[in-house]
Amino acid sequence: MSRKVTAATVVEAFIAHFDQSPAVMVRAPGRVNLIGEHTDYNDGFVLPMAINYGVWIALRPRPDRQVVLYSLDFAETKRFSLDELAPEQAGWWEYIKGTAWALQKEGYNLRGFEGILAGDVPIGAGLSSSAALEMAACRAFCVLSNVDWQPVAMARVGQRVENEWLGLQSGIMDQMISAAGVDNHALLIDCRSLVTRPVPLPITPEGRPVAVVVLDTGTRRGLVNSAYNERRAQCNAAAEVLGVGTLRDADWLTFHRYADTMDPLLRRRARHVISENERTLLAVEAMEHNDAVQLGYLMNASHASLRDDYAVSSDHLNLMVELAQSQVGCYGARMTGAGFGGCAVALVDEQSVASFKATIATAYQVETNIAPDIYVCRATKGAQLLESEFP
């Protein structure tokens, strides 16, 4: 796991770099998705939570329209002009540039700034380090430019960065949860209306809290963008066969009416999305009724669907999920994020977390020769202006 970053870490780096305290400090979280995978770009339902790993920017305004940032993680400085924005090679700064471009396309008049950037969301792990970076940049530009913080509007800006600047046809879940997360709650997001509903984590049948444990397989998959765009195209094709605008509007009656005539691959993709939307709403009911057992069952079913029907899991993810599901105190586990590598998420009795982590770490390393990162995530607020975090 990347080193844990605190506000103090970033403020100290800013003071060392600029010989004064920052004028502004912002933070935006990464996320873990409990259930509702690959449903957001089908206008469906998702149930992520913002986590206590994120991206920080300490900054001060500049008198010109330059943006200059030093990344603690990459030990490099990047600069660009707000008047000369064009995509270049991939890199962390492209998310900042793309955010500036998208905000200006929306009509916002931006000010330049300089500062220090740091994050502790593992990159490429399926925990939305990119959305955290976009929302931190949005929060910074908004406060400097006297723009009211509107989570839904800023989430749309972040999605535009992904779709038009970076060419990834992703949905809006990651930006929505990073912008609008609620302390101590997951967030049900209707990805069509963008209406949200905070949902509390359940307790065990014995009355104990559950922990959300993230299991990083230590694997990353290249070319995820092309596979992601391919899945989206397949979903659109399946919706067309079923006679609906998006798979959000397909019910089981419609699916079974056309199932025998559909291309088998499109049938599997549609079956995953329809069933995953259903599971997500059932998960909300389970959580609101403190039914950890039912939530775990739904998470297990979600992984099977992602593995078999949507084909976005991997051998390492499958192994990690199977190990987790077999442990005492684990109610359920599934891959989380786009897939092909990265992380799984498990719902674990808080009393069992220590033994769960130790057993999984040993067993996974024996099977793969990879030491996994395993850590407990707490649900946090969405993108914030941290006004009291520095002198």
N, C-alpha and C positions, 0 to 999 in steps of 0.2 A: 504494500500500500504506500501511496505517496505520503510524505511527512505531513503531520497535522499542522495546519496553518491557523494562526489566531490573528485577531485585529492588531494586537500588540506587535506581532512579528512584522506586519506590513507597515505599521506606523514607524517602528524603529528603522526599517529599511528606508522609508521615505526621509526621515530626519537625517540619516547618514548620507543619503544621496543629494538632498536639497538644502540641508542645514537649517531646516525649519519644519514645524508640524504641518501636516496636510490641511487644506481648507475644507476638503470633503472626503468622506470615507463611505464606500458602498460595499454591499455584499449581496450575492445572489447564490442560491443553493443548487446543488445537483438534485437528482431525484432517483428513487427506486420505485418501480411500478409493481404494485402488489398483484394486479390482474387487469386484463384488458389490453392485450398485446396485438399490435398491427390492426387495431380497430379504429384508431383516430383518423387516419386518412380515408376511412370508409364512413365518416360522419357518425361513428359509434360512441361507445361508452368506455371510459378508462378510469382506473382507480390508483393513481400514484400518490406518493407522499414526498414532500421536500425533505431533504436530509441535512444533517449537521456536517456536511462536507460541501464546500462551495468555492466561489471565486471572490476575491477581494480586490478592490482598486482604491488606493489612497491617491488623491490628486489635488492639483490646484489649477485655476484657470490660467490661460495664456492670453496675451494681448493680440495675438494673431490667430489664424485659422489652421494652425498646425496641431496635430495630436502626436504626442511623444510619450511612449510607455517603455519602461524597463520591466522585463519579466524576470522575477526571482527564480521561476522554475526552469527557464531556458537560458538564464544569464545573458540576455541580449536586449538591446534597445532597438525599437522600431519606430519610425515616424512616417506620417503621411499628411497631406493637405486635404482639408475638407472641400477644397475647390477642384481637386484633381483625383477623383476616385475611379479606379478601374481594378478589376480582379487580376491577381497575379498568381504566383505559385502558392500551393497550400501552405498554411502556417497559422499559428495562433492569432496573428495580427489580422488575418483576413476576416475573422469574426468581428473584430472591432471595426475594421473598415466597412464591412458589409452592413453592420448596424448603422453606422453613420450614413451610408448611402441610402438605406431603406428609410431612415427617419427623415432625411431630406426629400426623398421621393414623396413622403407623406405630408410635406409642407412645413416641417419644423425648421426653424432657423437656429443652427447649432453654433456653439462656441468651442474653440480649441482648448485643450488642456494637456497637462503633463503629469506623470505620476508613476506609481509602482503597482504592478499587477502580480498577484500570487493566487494559486489555487491548490486544493488538495483532493479534488475529485479525480480518481484514476482515469486517465485518458484512454478512450477506446474500449472502456469496460461495460458500456451500456448503462451508465449512470448519468448521462447528459452533461458532461463537462462543457460541451459546445453551447447548449442552451443557457447554462449558468454564466458563461462568458458573454453571451449576447445580452442577457438580462442585466448583468452587472454594467455593461456598457450603456444600455438603455437608461438605467437608473442614473448613471453618471452624467450622461448628456442631458437628461431631463432636469436634474437639479441645477446644473450650470446654466441651462437655457430657460429657466423659469417655466418649465412645462409640468403641469400637474401629472402625478403618477397615476396612470390608468392601466391596471394589470391586463385587461383584455386587449386593449389597443396595442400595448407594448408586446404582448405575446404574438399578435398578428405581425408586428414588425419583425420579430425574431423568426417567425415562420417564413416571411418573405426573404430574409437573409438566406435561409436554407434552400428555399425553392428557386430563387432567381439569381442570387449571387453565387451560391455554391453548387447549384444544380442537383440537389438531393430532394426528391419529391416526398418529403416527410410530412406528417400531420402536425398538429398544433399542441399535442399533449405536453411535450417537454418544456416548451416556452410557457405554457399556461401554468404548470405546477411551479416552475421556478419564479414566475411573476406573482402568483396568487396563493402560494402554500399557506397553510394554517398550522400554528403550533399544536403539537400533540394530536394531530388528526391526519388521516389520508384525505384525499379530495376526489369525490366523484365528479368527473367532467363529462358533460354532454358535448361532444366535439362538433355537433351541428349548431346548437344554440349558444354554446360556451357558457351555459348556466352551470354553476358549481355548487357542491353541497359537501360540507365537512362531515367526515365519518370517523368516529372514534375507533381505536383499536380494541378488539375484544379482550376479555379475560378468559382464563382457563376454567374448566368445570369446577376446579377446586378453589376458584376465586383469585388466582394469581395473575399478574400481568403477563402478557406475551411480549417477546422481543422480536424485532425484525432484523434478521441476520443476513448480511450480504456475503456471498461466497465467490470470490474472484478466482476463476480457473487459471489465471495467468496466461491465457491464450487470447490472441487478437487475430481477427480475420481481415485480410485486405480485400479490396473490391466489394465491400459491403454496399457502397452506394449503388453500384449497378444491380446487385441482387435486390436491394430495396426498391429501386425503380421498377424492376421486373415484377416484383410482387404487386406493386400498385397497378401496373398495367394489367396483370392477370385478374385482379379484383374488379377493375373497370370492365374487362371483357365478360367476367362472370355476371356482373350486374346487368349488362346489356342482354345476355341470354335470358336472365330471369325477368327482364322487363321492368327493372327498377332503376331509379337514378343512381343510388349507391347501395351497397350491401346492407347498410343500416336499415333499409326499407324492405329487405327480404325476410319473410317469415318461413316457418317450416313447411307450411302448406304449399307455398310457392316453390320452395326448394324441391320438395318431393314431386311436384307436378312436372318439373323439368329435369330432374336428376338423371334419369335414364338416357336422356338425349344430350346431356352436357359432355364436353370433353372431360375425361377423368381428372386431369390436373386442375381444371377450373372448378370442377365439383368439389375437390378437396379444399381448395382455397376458400370457396364460398362457405363450405361446412364449418371451417374453422371460425370465420368471422361471425357467422350467425350464432354459433354456439358460444363463442367468447363474449359477445354482447350479452347473451343470456346469463352466462356465468358471472359477469361483472355485476349485474343488477342483483343477482342472488347473493353475491358476496357482500354487498351493501346491507342487505337484509340480515345476513348472518352476523355481521359486525355490530349492527344496531341491536341485535338480540344477544350479544355476548356469546356467540356460538363459534368458538375457535375451531372446534372439530369440523363444522361444516365449511368454514372458510378454508381450512387446510385441504379438505376434500376437493374443493373447487380449484384451488391452486394446483393440486396434483393433476386434475383433469385438464387444466389449461396447458400444463407442460406436455402432456400426451398429445394434445391437439396441435401444439406448435411443432412438436417433433414429427408427427406422422402426417398431418394434413397440410401444415404450412411449410414444413421442411426448412426451418430456420434454426434448428438446434445444431449441436455438434457432438462428437464422441465425448469430448471433455465435459461439456455441459450436461450431457445425459448421465455420465458417471457421477458428477458432483451432485446432481439432483437425486439419483438413486441412493447415494451414500447418505444424504441428508434425510431422505424419506425413511430410511431404515433405523434412524437413531431414536432412542427413548427421549420423549419430550418434544419431538418435532411433529407438528400437526400437518404440515404440508410444505412442499417446495416446488419451485419452477424456475426455468430460465427467465431472465428479465432483460428488457431492452431489445434491440433489433435482432440479436442472435448471432450465430456463426462463431461465437466466442464471447469472452467477457464474463458476465456474472450470472449467478443464480441467486434467488432470494428464498429464505426459509422463515417459517413462523414457528417460534420455539418458546416453550415454557421458560419464563425468565429464570426459574430455579435450575434449569438444565443447561443453561447457556455455556458455562465453563467446560463441562464435560463434552458437550456437543462440539464446541470449537476444537478441543484437543483431539477428539476421536476423528473428526473429519480431516483435520490437518494431516494427521499421521496416515490415515487410510488413503487419502488422495495422493500424497507424495509417494507412497509405496507403489501405487498403480501407475503413476505418470512421471515420476521423478521431478515433479514441479511442486515447490512449496507454495501453497495458496495463501492469499491474503483473506482473512476472515475478520469481520468487524460488525459490531452492533450499530444500527442506525437509529437515530431519534428524529421524530417528525418536527420540522422547524417552520418558521415563517418564510414567505416568499421574499423577493428582492427588497432590501432595506437600505435606507439612509441611516448610517450609524453616527449620530450626532454627538454621542457622549463617549466615544471609544478612544479619544485622543486629547491631549492637553489643549 
